[in-house]
Amino acid sequence: MVSMRDVAREAGVSIKTVSRVHTGDPQVAPETRERVERAIADLGYVANGLASTFRQGRSPVIGIAVPDISDPFFAALVQGIDAVAANNHLITVVASIADQELEQERVEALLSRRLQGFVLAPSSDDQAYLAPWTAQLPIVFVDRQPVHLSVDWIESDDERGAHRAVSHLIGLGHRRVAFLGDTTIVSTTRARQAGYRGAIQDAGLEYDPALEVVAASNPAATSEALAALLSRPEPPTAIFSSNPRTTMALAPALRDLPLAIVSFGDFPLADALHPAISAMAQNPRRIGELAAQRLLDRIDNPDGEYPRRVEVATELIIRESSSAPATK
C-alpha cells in the first residue's frame, strides 16, 4: 500500500508538506503543490482519513455494544443507530457482550479507539467503570438503565407496556396470570415485573409470588418453570412472558395447553406459530435512532439541557394467544 512517506519521497518534499497539500493549506507554493499532486496521481495514493482523524484525537466512529447482535431486537436497534450515523458521515463499530463478566473488558477495548460517541446495552449490573470515560465522550444507554452511572438512556416503556399486557389478559377473564422472565440483573426485567404486579393490584386481584418465575434463562429452564407452575393446586390460566427468548421457549408447549400468553417483545414468525403469539411490540429501530441523535446532540453541545431518560412507546398486537380462560 502506498504511504504518505512514499509520496513525499517521490515529490522530493517532507511528509509534513504532503499533509499540508492534502488538507488544502494555502501557504504551500503552487509548484510544490503541483509536484505533490502529480506524485499522488502517479503512485495511486489514497489518503487514510481514519488515521488522520485519529491524529486529531477522534475517529469518525460511533461504538456500539449490545448483548447479542444476532438478536432481532438488537439488530434493528443497531440499524437505527447506523442510519443516523451514516447521514452524518460517521461509521459504526459493533461488539457483542453477552457474557457480563467480559463486558468491561470488551467495552474498554472499543473505547480505546477514541470514538466520537458510544452506545451501550449492558449485560452486567454495574457500569461504574465507565465514569472516567464520560468526561471524554458522550455515552448513551439503550434498552437498559445505567447502574451507578449518570448518562442518557433510551428505552421502551417497559413498566407501562407490561401493565397493559397483563391488564389485557385480566380483561379476557384470567385471574391467575403467571410471570416468566430470565434474570433481574437487567433493568428491563425488573421494570416489566413491576408492571405485572401493578396490573394485578389495580385489578383488585390477590398477588401470588408463586406465580412469578425469574429463572427462564434457557429452553430447559423455561420448560421446568412451566411444568412447576402447572403442577400447582391452582395453576395459572395465562402467562405474561417478559422477553421473546422466553416466549419462543414456551411456544412448543402452548400448542397442547389451554394457556393464554402475551410476550413483551414481538419476534419474527410470532404470527406464524400455533397459536399466533400476542405481543407488546417494541420499536428498536426508533430507540437506535434516538440514541444516535442524542450522541450527536451531546457532541455538538456537551452542556445542553436534554432529558436524561427517554421512553419509546410499545404497541399491543393481539393474536390467537389472547384467548379467554378455558371453561371446565
FIDRENMAR-85268 format. One record per residue (C-alpha): x, y, z; residue in one letter. Coordinates in pm, whole numbers, plus 50000, padded with zeros to 5 digits. Example, Ala and Ser with C-alpha at 12.3 -4.5 7.8 and 13.67 -1.06 7.14 Angstrom:
2
512304955050780A;513674989450714S;
***
This chain:
328
500005000050000M;501335034349904V;502035056250206S;502405093650259M;506125087150303R;506255072549950D;504545103449811V;506975126249994A;509955107149857R;508565107949501E;507855145449519A;511075154049696G;509325170449993V;508705163050359S;505815142250490I;504515173750658K;504325191150320T;502335162350173V;499965165150469S;499605202750413R;498755196850046V;496215170550148H;494495194350391T;494475223050140G;496925245850319D;497045278050109P;500595285150225Q;502015256950009V;503755270849698A;501875263249372P;504825244949215E;505255223449529T;501535215549536R;501655205349171E;504645182449233R;502925165649528V;499645161449343E;501485145949048R;503195121349282A;499855112649439I;498365105649096A;501365085848970D;501585063949278L;497825059749326G;497975071749684Y;494685072049876V;494675092550197A;493815073950514N;491115096450654G;490645074350958L;494325077151051A;494075114751008S;491175117451246T;493005095951499F;495875120551490R;493365148251555Q;492185129351863G;488895114051745R;487815088951485S;484625093151279P;483205062651455V;480345055251691I;480955024451904G;478055001251988I;477974972252234A;474894950252275V;474344916152436P;473734897852107D;473944913051758I;472104882951613S;469034890351827D;466394906751601P;465754934051859F;469374944451886F;469944940251512A;467154965251442A;468464988451713L;471934988451555V;470384995551215Q;468715026451359G;471995039251502I;473845031851180D;471285050250963A;471645082351165V;475425078451178A;475675073950800A;473615105350741N;476165124050949N;479275109550782H;480035085951068L;480535048451072I;479675023251341T;481654995551508V;479634968851689V;480584943451957A;478624916452141S;478844915052522I;476594885852614A;479004874952889D;478584900153170Q;481974890353311E;483624902852992L;481554934352947E;484074958853091Q;487004943952900E;485214944952564R;483704978952619V;487004994752717E;488644978952413A;486124997552199L;486515030052389L;490285029352343S;489675036451973R;488995072952050R;485385072251939L;483075101451872Q;480445085352092G;479355052352242F;476035033752272V;475665005452524L;473034979652612A;474754964652918P;474794928753038S;476264934953383S;474654950553689D;477214978253744D;478625003353497Q;480585025053739A;483715015853543Y;482535039553269L;482605070453491A;486105081853384P;485075079053019W;482055101853049T;484315132453064A;485885122552732Q;482955113752508L;479145111352513P;477715077752621I;474085067452572V;472495036052714F;469765017852522V;467074993552637D;468604990852985R;469085016053261Q;472625026353360P;473655014853709V;475965036653922H;476435059953626L;474745092253522S;474285092353143V;471445094552891D;469375063852823W;466685054952569I;464345026052644E;460925011252581S;458085019652820D;458724986352992D;456634990953306E;453645006853134R;453804981852849G;453864952453090A;450954967353284H;448954969952965R;449774934152858A;448744919053191V;445654941153208S;444704927752865H;444874891952994L;442894901053305I;440304917753082G;439844884652900L;438794868953230G;442074854953364H;442504857153739R;445764837953772R;448394852353542V;451964839853573A;455114860053511F;458074843353338L;461414860953294G;465084852553268D;467094874753504T;466574905353720T;470164916553666I;468944938253379V;466534966853446S;464074956553174T;463014925353363T;462604944753687R;460504971553517A;458264945953347R;457924927453675Q;456774959953837A;454244965053556G;452954929653606Y;452484934853980R;450874968553925G;448284953853689A;447434926353938I;447004951954215Q;444994976454005D;442614948553907A;441984940654274G;443394905454240L;445404887354505E;449114888154432Y;450684853454446D;454514853754444P;454474816954348A;453244827254004L;456454846853939E;459394827853794V;462634845653712V;464814816553606A;463724810053248A;467164817053105S;467204788652851N;464684764452693P;465284736952951A;464844760653246A;461744775453084T;460174740853040S;460924732553402E;459404765353520A;456254759753317L;455874724153448A;456254736553806A;453624763553754L;451134739353600L;451614714153884S;450404738954143R;446994732954308P;445744764654139E;447754767453818P;447784798853604P;445494801853305T;447624828453136A;451284837953111I;452994871153069F;456424864152921S;458894892152982S;461024886852669N;460934869552328P;463554843052419R;461384830052699T;458304831752476T;459954811552199M;460974785052453A;457334783152569L;455864781352219A;456064743252164P;454184736152486A;451464761352408L;450224740352116R;448824714752359D;447914736352660L;444884758752715P;447034788252818L;446784824052701A;450044843152659I;451344877852582V;455014883052508S;456854915152587F;458614919652257G;457444907551919D;459684884851715F;459894870151362P;457274843351291L;455344850651610A;452284853751387D;453044820351217A;453114799251534L;450124779451656H;448684797251835P;449974830051693A;451534849251982I;450164882352110S;452924907052188A;453824941052320M;455774952152015A;458784974152079Q;460364998251832N;464084990351850P;464975009551534R;463465041151681R;465385035552004I;468575033351799G;467765064751602E;467085084751917L;470275071852080A;472395082351781A;470725116351767Q;471385121652136R;475055113752080L;475185139751802L;473445165052027D;475985158752304R;478905161152059I;477675194651928D;476555208252264N;478035188852558P;476405211552816D;472975212452653G;469825206052855E;468375172652747Y;466155147952933P;468305120453078R;465695093653012R;463525089152703V;460815062752670E;459665048452337V;456085035952329A;455164999352280T;452124986052095E;449874957052191L;449434933351897I;446554909451964I;446754874851807R;445334839951874E;447104835152206S;444874862252354S;442214837352449S;439744836452736A;440154810553014P;439104775552915A;435744765253056T;435604733853268K;
***
